[in-house]
Amino acid sequence: MSLRNKLWLAVLLNLFFCTGSFAQDQELLALLEDSVADNGQDVFATFKTTRIVNSHSIETVKHRGLDFRVTHHFGDVAGGAGGIHSLYGLDQASDIRIAFEYGINDKLTAGFGRSKVNELLDGYLKYRLLSQTLDNRLPVSATVMLGGALNPQKASEGGYNSLEQRLSYTFQLLLARKFERISVQLMPTLLHRNYVFGPDEKNDVFALGVGGRWKMTKRFALLADYFYSFHDDRRTGTVEQYNPLGIGIEIETGGHVFHMFFTNNAGIAESNFLSNTNSSWRKGEFKFGFNISRVFNIGS
């Protein structure tokens, strides 16, 4: 090979390896950029559904999604009303609620439900304010929930004299953080009732809730939530009031999400269980319950 050809070969080989090295550098840079982009993404599925046990979660329904929900609380497992003669509460229904939740967009959800207790009609809006990010630039997620409820019972049954007296309102700030398999949520809550019956009852009930989810497997998790109510008097007349505590499990089947739990509150809606939980875990007055969630995509 002549000297000129050797020189041309050396130049071509040098260009080839330099180009390959440059391409590798570009690919490495692209991978790093993708990693940074991934770390800036929102944390996914802090909770699996819009509920924990009794409480709302920070989750909202996706845009144009319709979440159909059925919740059932049975009677007391033990205590004076429980035991074998009521099949440990399975013969009774403390409360039943059927509800729909619609995703107006990914951050805003509107819901409506009807409960057996007090024939209650309730509606609410949930808005996702913040989403926790993988890089911890936002360390928590935040959602605000504004709800209203109407008691449509006859005046002779409910003791109401006007429509205004039948209304109550719930305001919640939901703050949550996900730690790999464990999610924790804090829930400062205000319940306002336009009308109360007893002299010891207050129109405003302040409560602080805490909830959590422990993901055990891909489709199975443990759940719990608890509300501490800041009542000046924990007794309404002769009826002792208790703080609602729910403990359960979550099973996902792909199309449905099942919650099965035990809780001491009979009522399902916030206006019922925050102000009127008169059953005690210590006395065996806790109830078995379940919640079924099925989300439909009704968008185009």
MOVENKA-V453194 format. One record per backbone hydrogen bond with DSSP energy under -0.5 kcal/mol. NH is the residue of the N-H (numbers start at 1). CO is the residue of the C=O. Records with the same first field share a line. If there is no record, write none. Layout:
NH=CO  CO
This chain:
6=2
7=3
8=4
9=5
10=6
11=7
12=8
13=9
14=10
15=11
16=12
17=13
18=14
19=15
20=16
21=17
22=18
23=19
24=20
25=21
26=22
27=23
28=24
29=25
30=26
31=27
32=28
33=29
34=30
35=31
36=32
37=33
38=34
39=35
40=36
41=38
43=132
52=55
57=50
64=103
65=62
66=296
67=65  101
68=66  294
69=67  99
70=292
71=97
72=290
73=95
74=288
75=89  92
77=286
78=284
82=79
83=77
86=83
87=84
88=83
90=87
91=86
92=89
94=73
95=73
97=71
98=114
99=69
100=112
101=67
102=110
103=65
104=102  108
105=108
109=107  126
110=102
111=124
112=100
113=122
114=98
115=120
116=96
119=116
120=117
121=150
122=113
123=148
124=111
125=146
126=109
127=144
128=107
129=127  142
130=142
133=138
134=41
135=39
136=133
139=137
141=176
142=130
143=174
144=127
145=172
146=125
147=170
148=123
149=168
150=121
151=166
152=119  150
157=154
158=154
159=155
166=162  163
167=164
168=149
169=192
170=147
171=190
172=145
173=188
174=143  172
175=173  186
176=141
177=184
179=177  182
180=178
181=179
182=179
183=213
184=177
185=211
186=175
187=209
188=173
189=207
190=171
191=205
192=169  190
193=203
194=167
201=198
205=191
207=189
208=228
209=187
210=226
211=185
212=224
213=183
214=222
215=181  213
216=214  220
217=220
221=250
222=214
223=248
224=212
225=246
226=210
227=244
228=208
229=227
230=206
231=229
236=239
237=235
238=236
239=236
240=238
241=234
242=277
246=225
247=262
248=223
249=260
250=221
251=258
252=219
253=256
254=256
255=253
257=293
258=251
259=291
260=249
261=289
262=247
263=287
264=245
272=269
273=269
274=270
276=272
278=276
284=281
285=280
286=284
287=263
288=75
289=261
290=72
291=259
292=70
293=257
294=68
295=255
296=66
298=64  296
